[in-house]
Amino acid sequence: MRPSASTASLEDAATALAPLRRVRVDLVDLRYAPIVRDAKGNRAPKRVIHGCTTSFLPGTVSALMGPSGSGKTSLLTVIAGFVDQSHVSGNLLVNGERTQVRKRLVGIVFQDDMMLPALTAFETVKFAADLRMPRRCSDAERTEACDAILNELGLAHVRDQLVGGAARRGVSGGERKRLAVGVELVTRPALLLMDEPTSGLDAAAALSLMRTLRTLASRGQTVVAAIHQPRTTVFDSFDHLVLMSKGHALYDGAPDGCVGHLESLGLGLTLPPRTNPADWLMDVIAADESLGEDTRKLPEGWKNAKTQKEKRVFVVGDSDAPGTDGAAGKRDDDDDEGASVWRQLRVLTVREDKSRRGQNLTAINASQMLVMAILTAMFWWQMPDDTDAFVMERFSILFFCIIAQSNAVVFACVNTFAKERQLMIRENAKGMYHPLPFFIAKTASDTVNTLVMPCLYATVTYWCVGLKRTAEAYFVFITAFALCILVAQSLGLALSCAIPDVQVSLIVAPMVILMLMILGGFYVTFSNMPVFIRWLSWCSQARFGFTAMVVNEFSGRTFQCDPNGNHARYGTGCPVRGEDVITALEMDDLSVGQCLLALALMQVGLRIAAYVAMVVNFTRLKQ
């Protein structure tokens, strides 16, 4: 039986939230210049951080404050190690050593906290614990830690409530922010980074969140928050302020000293009475930025300030910085690996299954398939199998089954990774899991849902329209059909991963589908296709699936000639042999086995291509 969140001891909560070690971070002339494209498409470095020098101490809550575009979020991601280090210069010192904080020891909460809406608050934290806590921890220990975290963050009352989102009601905005913090606390991070933590929260929720951050800092964590324009109560909650503007530091020190520094620059700046200091600081920065980069006064004023000249930072090798526990980049007995690949696969599969909770797609898909089956049966109901008058009708129903279902599957799968793309990018950057288990869990769950309804439709259609009435023929038909569906799914996945922009992929998909349909051999025989494009038919799943179905349906059969039949088209007399039909339609060059093998190989190839594209496009944190 799980321990009650309401009775979780204060000792358990303290242990669950206490950092593994205390960490001090020093930035010495830190610069960041990522490669970006300009309006003409040329790639060039863009200076985002200009020589930032500051320190973040254990047990304190620091603020990176500035207007939009000041470099706050970029500085957070540099500290977290989420950017290409070749674009970073200067020194980042962790407890006096030039190194990066290990991923397990840093937690970062982004402004748009992304969580799966169908999971409960407890499940959200528990899945993070299953993926990130040390392997030696038992499931009971993980559960106890999660309950302690929820209890300490004031979320015990929403333990079993859905996170929710735009489409479904869930936890409140303030509770959601604290839950995002809880997800990061499962590794007991030494350094907690937060991007705009109070954005979108009312005054009470914002102040409650700041109390939570101060509680974490009191246990020894180093807390750094990027913030835009806080209320007075929030502004007063910080121990340390770094004022930023367009990548420059304008002030670094105690928050209550910032106003005095700006007033001392001789620029005629004075804080009006009864004015929020944060509001006034944003107004001052906006006025300074309007002067232009070469004539600005505030960055130069800070460089010349006496406090800046006398600021001391630890030098390389000073690993015994006060209040720290040595280098945080080194391993120790408490810093072992997270979940194994097999555990990641198991956890992600369960998470994927639970993330579909409450969806009514099964009923909707079943209704859709039933309507399509009824319409199909109406047009092709029980075709006579003893006359050549219905040869083309058999031909058409086989091709219709393939294209109708395959096209729907491609469009459905194009959106597979779109909704969770940014979530996966962030979780991967945090080291929560390898991309392969995520890909397998995601696609395996979709495969079951993708196959069931189309195969039910194909089964109903097969017996209603009067195709070859043998168990062997049905088995070959449904196998070829299922493989066509899997290839279509793999194609949709490949497009989804290769073209991250959903709107673009939805434009490209119809063109690809149309080409594959034309190359299938139904509309145009292979010999009549242009020579320069004929070879592409070997890339069409419609060709292999259609050929397998045609050979399966017509082999070993004879059809009596009908006055309205087309026996002359097949170049033979009466009766018409099925083999002659296959030859006339130029589908005698491949056997059923070869077609099924080709479809299986196409599916594997497209899955591999989809995975490679996902790794290339989805595992880089875009900033």
VOMARVEX-725919 format. One line per 3 residues: number of its first residue (from 1); for each residue x, y, z of C-alpha. Coordinates in steps of 0.25 Angstrom, whole numbers. Example, Ala and Ser with C-alpha at 12.3 -4.5 7.8 and 13.67 -1.06 7.14 Angstrom:
% residues 2
1) 49 -18 31 ~ 55 -4 29
***
This chain:
% residues 623
1) 0 0 0 ~ 6 14 -4 ~ 9 23 8
4) -1 34 9 ~ 4 48 5 ~ -3 54 16
7) 5 46 26 ~ 18 47 19 ~ 28 51 30
10) 36 64 30 ~ 48 56 30 ~ 45 49 17
13) 41 62 11 ~ 54 68 15 ~ 62 57 9
16) 54 56 -4 ~ 56 71 -6 ~ 70 73 -1
19) 81 74 -12 ~ 91 63 -14 ~ 102 73 -12
22) 104 88 -11 ~ 108 95 -23 ~ 114 109 -26
25) 114 114 -41 ~ 123 125 -45 ~ 123 132 -59
28) 135 139 -63 ~ 134 147 -76 ~ 124 137 -82
31) 120 139 -96 ~ 111 132 -105 ~ 109 134 -120
34) 101 123 -127 ~ 101 121 -142 ~ 87 127 -147
37) 82 130 -161 ~ 79 144 -165 ~ 68 149 -174
40) 75 145 -186 ~ 78 131 -181 ~ 93 133 -178
43) 98 126 -166 ~ 106 135 -157 ~ 109 136 -142
46) 100 145 -133 ~ 105 150 -120 ~ 95 147 -110
49) 103 148 -97 ~ 114 159 -96 ~ 124 156 -85
52) 115 152 -73 ~ 123 151 -60 ~ 115 147 -48
55) 113 136 -37 ~ 102 128 -32 ~ 103 123 -18
58) 97 111 -11 ~ 85 115 -2 ~ 81 127 -10
61) 70 130 -20 ~ 76 139 -31 ~ 69 146 -42
64) 73 149 -56 ~ 64 161 -59 ~ 62 168 -72
67) 53 171 -84 ~ 50 161 -95 ~ 62 158 -103
70) 72 162 -92 ~ 78 148 -92 ~ 72 142 -79
73) 67 129 -85 ~ 80 127 -93 ~ 89 129 -81
76) 80 119 -73 ~ 82 109 -85 ~ 97 111 -85
79) 98 109 -70 ~ 90 96 -72 ~ 99 91 -83
82) 88 90 -93 ~ 95 98 -104 ~ 107 95 -114
85) 119 98 -105 ~ 127 102 -117 ~ 119 115 -117
88) 122 118 -103 ~ 135 125 -99 ~ 140 130 -85
91) 139 122 -73 ~ 128 114 -66 ~ 133 109 -52
94) 126 99 -44 ~ 131 99 -29 ~ 144 106 -35
97) 146 96 -46 ~ 144 99 -61 ~ 134 88 -64
100) 119 86 -66 ~ 109 82 -56 ~ 105 67 -58
103) 91 66 -64 ~ 86 59 -52 ~ 90 70 -43
106) 83 82 -51 ~ 68 84 -52 ~ 62 94 -62
109) 48 98 -63 ~ 44 105 -75 ~ 34 116 -77
112) 24 107 -84 ~ 24 95 -75 ~ 21 84 -84
115) 14 72 -78 ~ 5 61 -83 ~ -10 66 -80
118) -15 52 -78 ~ -6 48 -66 ~ -9 51 -52
121) 0 60 -43 ~ 6 47 -36 ~ 8 40 -50
124) 16 52 -56 ~ 26 52 -44 ~ 26 37 -43
127) 30 35 -58 ~ 41 45 -56 ~ 46 38 -44
130) 45 24 -51 ~ 54 30 -62 ~ 64 39 -55
133) 66 33 -41 ~ 77 24 -38 ~ 76 9 -43
136) 78 4 -28 ~ 65 11 -24 ~ 53 1 -22
139) 39 5 -27 ~ 35 7 -12 ~ 46 17 -10
142) 42 24 -23 ~ 28 25 -19 ~ 31 30 -5
145) 40 41 -11 ~ 29 45 -20 ~ 19 46 -9
148) 29 54 -1 ~ 32 64 -12 ~ 17 66 -15
151) 14 68 0 ~ 25 78 2 ~ 21 86 -11
154) 7 87 -6 ~ 1 77 -16 ~ -3 66 -8
157) -18 70 -10 ~ -17 69 -25 ~ -8 56 -25
160) -19 48 -33 ~ -24 60 -41 ~ -21 60 -56
163) -10 71 -60 ~ -20 75 -71 ~ -18 85 -82
166) -25 94 -93 ~ -35 83 -96 ~ -37 77 -82
169) -39 83 -68 ~ -27 80 -59 ~ -18 86 -48
172) -18 101 -46 ~ -6 110 -52 ~ 1 111 -39
175) 0 96 -36 ~ 5 93 -50 ~ 17 102 -48
178) 20 95 -35 ~ 18 81 -41 ~ 28 85 -52
181) 38 88 -40 ~ 34 75 -34 ~ 38 67 -47
184) 52 73 -46 ~ 53 70 -31 ~ 53 55 -33
187) 68 55 -36 ~ 71 65 -24 ~ 78 75 -33
190) 88 84 -27 ~ 85 95 -37 ~ 70 99 -40
193) 68 108 -52 ~ 55 114 -55 ~ 50 122 -67
196) 39 132 -64 ~ 34 124 -52 ~ 23 134 -49
199) 18 137 -63 ~ 3 136 -64 ~ 1 134 -49
202) -7 143 -40 ~ -1 150 -29 ~ -4 139 -18
205) 1 128 -27 ~ 14 135 -31 ~ 17 138 -16
208) 14 124 -13 ~ 23 119 -23 ~ 34 128 -18
211) 32 123 -4 ~ 35 109 -10 ~ 47 114 -17
214) 52 120 -4 ~ 49 107 4 ~ 58 99 -6
217) 69 109 -5 ~ 69 108 10 ~ 72 93 8
220) 85 97 0 ~ 80 98 -14 ~ 85 108 -23
223) 73 114 -30 ~ 74 123 -42 ~ 61 129 -48
226) 60 137 -61 ~ 49 148 -59 ~ 43 159 -67
229) 36 169 -58 ~ 32 164 -45 ~ 23 170 -34
232) 29 177 -22 ~ 27 165 -13 ~ 33 155 -23
235) 45 165 -26 ~ 48 166 -11 ~ 48 151 -10
238) 62 150 -17 ~ 75 150 -11 ~ 83 153 -23
241) 80 161 -36 ~ 87 161 -49 ~ 80 172 -58
244) 82 169 -73 ~ 79 176 -86 ~ 83 171 -100
247) 93 161 -94 ~ 100 171 -85 ~ 100 171 -70
250) 95 185 -65 ~ 96 181 -50 ~ 100 169 -41
253) 98 169 -26 ~ 87 171 -16 ~ 74 175 -21
256) 72 186 -12 ~ 85 192 -17 ~ 81 193 -32
259) 73 206 -31 ~ 84 213 -24 ~ 95 208 -34
262) 87 214 -46 ~ 84 227 -38 ~ 99 229 -36
265) 103 228 -51 ~ 100 243 -52 ~ 89 241 -63
268) 78 248 -56 ~ 71 235 -52 ~ 62 235 -39
271) 52 225 -34 ~ 39 232 -33 ~ 32 230 -20
274) 22 218 -18 ~ 28 212 -31 ~ 31 197 -33
277) 46 197 -34 ~ 45 186 -45 ~ 35 194 -53
280) 45 206 -52 ~ 57 197 -56 ~ 49 192 -69
283) 46 207 -72 ~ 61 211 -71 ~ 66 199 -79
286) 56 202 -90 ~ 60 217 -91 ~ 75 213 -91
289) 73 202 -102 ~ 66 213 -111 ~ 79 220 -111
292) 86 210 -120 ~ 97 200 -117 ~ 108 210 -119
295) 103 221 -110 ~ 97 213 -98 ~ 101 217 -84
298) 96 206 -75 ~ 106 195 -79 ~ 118 204 -78
301) 113 210 -65 ~ 113 196 -59 ~ 127 193 -65
304) 133 205 -58 ~ 126 203 -45 ~ 135 201 -33
307) 127 189 -28 ~ 129 182 -42 ~ 144 184 -41
310) 145 179 -27 ~ 136 167 -30 ~ 144 154 -27
313) 141 140 -34 ~ 148 127 -31 ~ 160 124 -40
316) 161 110 -47 ~ 165 100 -36 ~ 158 106 -25
319) 149 94 -22 ~ 147 97 -7 ~ 139 109 -10
322) 131 113 3 ~ 118 106 5 ~ 120 95 -6
325) 123 81 -6 ~ 134 80 -17 ~ 133 78 -32
328) 120 75 -37 ~ 125 70 -50 ~ 131 57 -43
331) 124 44 -40 ~ 122 39 -26 ~ 115 27 -20
334) 102 35 -20 ~ 103 39 -34 ~ 100 26 -42
337) 93 25 -55 ~ 78 26 -57 ~ 69 16 -64
340) 75 5 -73 ~ 70 5 -87 ~ 60 -7 -84
343) 54 1 -73 ~ 53 13 -81 ~ 45 5 -92
346) 36 -1 -81 ~ 34 12 -74 ~ 31 20 -87
349) 22 9 -92 ~ 13 10 -80 ~ 14 25 -80
352) 10 25 -95 ~ -2 16 -92 ~ -7 25 -80
355) -5 38 -88 ~ -16 33 -97 ~ -26 32 -85
358) -39 38 -87 ~ -38 39 -102 ~ -50 34 -110
361) -43 31 -122 ~ -46 16 -122 ~ -61 19 -123
364) -59 29 -133 ~ -50 21 -142 ~ -59 9 -141
367) -71 17 -145 ~ -63 22 -157 ~ -59 8 -161
370) -73 3 -160 ~ -78 14 -169 ~ -67 12 -179
373) -70 -3 -179 ~ -85 -1 -182 ~ -82 8 -193
376) -72 -1 -199 ~ -81 -13 -198 ~ -93 -5 -205
379) -84 -3 -217 ~ -77 -16 -219 ~ -87 -26 -212
382) -85 -41 -215 ~ -79 -39 -229 ~ -81 -52 -237
385) -69 -60 -238 ~ -72 -68 -251 ~ -72 -57 -261
388) -61 -48 -267 ~ -71 -36 -266 ~ -67 -33 -252
391) -52 -35 -254 ~ -49 -20 -254 ~ -58 -19 -242
394) -50 -28 -234 ~ -38 -21 -239 ~ -43 -8 -234
397) -48 -12 -220 ~ -34 -18 -217 ~ -27 -5 -221
400) -38 3 -213 ~ -35 -4 -201 ~ -21 -1 -201
403) -22 14 -205 ~ -34 17 -196 ~ -28 12 -183
406) -13 15 -186 ~ -16 30 -189 ~ -23 32 -176
409) -12 25 -168 ~ -1 34 -175 ~ -9 47 -171
412) -11 42 -157 ~ 3 38 -154 ~ 9 51 -160
415) 4 58 -146 ~ 10 46 -138 ~ 22 54 -132
418) 17 68 -135 ~ 10 70 -121 ~ 21 64 -113
421) 33 69 -121 ~ 37 80 -111 ~ 35 71 -99
424) 44 60 -105 ~ 55 70 -108 ~ 55 75 -94
427) 54 62 -87 ~ 65 57 -96 ~ 74 69 -93
430) 72 66 -78 ~ 77 52 -81 ~ 64 45 -77
433) 64 35 -87 ~ 71 30 -100 ~ 63 34 -113
436) 62 19 -117 ~ 53 14 -106 ~ 44 27 -108
439) 43 24 -123 ~ 39 9 -120 ~ 29 12 -109
442) 23 23 -117 ~ 22 16 -131 ~ 18 2 -124
445) 6 8 -117 ~ 2 15 -130 ~ 4 2 -138
448) -6 -6 -130 ~ -17 6 -132 ~ -13 7 -146
451) -15 -7 -150 ~ -27 -12 -143 ~ -38 -3 -149
454) -33 -4 -164 ~ -32 -19 -163 ~ -46 -20 -158
457) -50 -12 -169 ~ -43 -21 -179 ~ -48 -33 -173
460) -63 -29 -174 ~ -60 -24 -188 ~ -54 -36 -193
463) -65 -45 -189 ~ -76 -35 -193 ~ -71 -33 -207
466) -69 -47 -211 ~ -54 -48 -213 ~ -47 -62 -213
469) -54 -71 -203 ~ -43 -79 -197 ~ -36 -77 -184
472) -22 -77 -191 ~ -26 -66 -200 ~ -32 -58 -189
475) -19 -60 -181 ~ -11 -55 -192 ~ -20 -43 -195
478) -20 -38 -180 ~ -5 -40 -179 ~ -2 -32 -191
481) -13 -21 -186 ~ -7 -21 -172 ~ 7 -19 -178
484) 2 -8 -187 ~ -4 -1 -175 ~ 10 -2 -167
487) 17 3 -179 ~ 8 15 -179 ~ 10 17 -165
490) 25 17 -166 ~ 24 27 -178 ~ 15 36 -169
493) 25 35 -158 ~ 37 38 -167 ~ 30 50 -172
496) 27 54 -158 ~ 41 53 -153 ~ 48 58 -166
499) 39 71 -167 ~ 36 76 -153 ~ 27 87 -158
502) 13 80 -158 ~ 8 90 -168 ~ 19 87 -178
505) 18 72 -176 ~ 3 73 -178 ~ 6 79 -192
508) 17 69 -196 ~ 9 57 -191 ~ -2 58 -202
511) 8 60 -213 ~ 16 47 -208 ~ 3 39 -207
514) -2 43 -221 ~ 11 39 -227 ~ 11 26 -220
517) -3 23 -224 ~ -1 26 -239 ~ 11 17 -238
520) 3 5 -233 ~ -1 0 -246 ~ -16 2 -246
523) -17 15 -253 ~ -5 13 -263 ~ 1 0 -266
526) 16 -1 -264 ~ 20 -1 -279 ~ 12 11 -281
529) 19 19 -271 ~ 30 29 -275 ~ 43 23 -275
532) 50 33 -266 ~ 39 31 -255 ~ 36 16 -257
535) 47 12 -247 ~ 40 19 -236 ~ 29 9 -236
538) 39 0 -228 ~ 37 10 -217 ~ 22 9 -217
541) 16 1 -206 ~ 3 1 -215 ~ 10 -7 -226
544) 15 -18 -217 ~ 2 -19 -209 ~ -7 -18 -221
547) 1 -28 -229 ~ 1 -38 -217 ~ -14 -36 -216
550) -17 -38 -231 ~ -8 -50 -232 ~ -15 -56 -220
553) -29 -53 -225 ~ -27 -58 -239 ~ -17 -69 -239
556) -24 -83 -242 ~ -37 -77 -246 ~ -45 -77 -259
559) -56 -67 -263 ~ -67 -70 -273 ~ -68 -60 -284
562) -80 -50 -283 ~ -86 -42 -294 ~ -82 -30 -286
565) -69 -35 -282 ~ -55 -31 -286 ~ -49 -44 -290
568) -43 -38 -303 ~ -34 -29 -294 ~ -27 -41 -288
571) -23 -47 -302 ~ -29 -60 -300 ~ -42 -68 -303
574) -52 -73 -294 ~ -52 -76 -283 ~ -43 -66 -278
577) -32 -71 -269 ~ -27 -63 -257 ~ -13 -64 -261
580) -16 -57 -274 ~ -22 -46 -266 ~ -10 -45 -258
583) -1 -45 -270 ~ -9 -35 -278 ~ -9 -25 -266
586) 7 -27 -265 ~ 7 -32 -251 ~ 13 -46 -254
589) 28 -42 -251 ~ 26 -43 -236 ~ 21 -54 -227
592) 13 -52 -215 ~ 24 -56 -206 ~ 34 -46 -213
595) 23 -35 -211 ~ 21 -38 -197 ~ 36 -38 -194
598) 38 -25 -202 ~ 27 -18 -193 ~ 33 -23 -180
601) 47 -18 -184 ~ 40 -4 -188 ~ 34 -4 -174
604) 48 -6 -168 ~ 55 4 -177 ~ 45 15 -174
607) 45 12 -159 ~ 60 14 -159 ~ 59 26 -167
610) 49 32 -158 ~ 57 29 -146 ~ 70 35 -152
613) 62 48 -156 ~ 56 48 -142 ~ 70 48 -135
616) 75 58 -145 ~ 63 68 -144 ~ 57 65 -130
619) 69 63 -120 ~ 75 77 -122 ~ 69 88 -112
622) 66 100 -120 ~ 69 113 -114
***
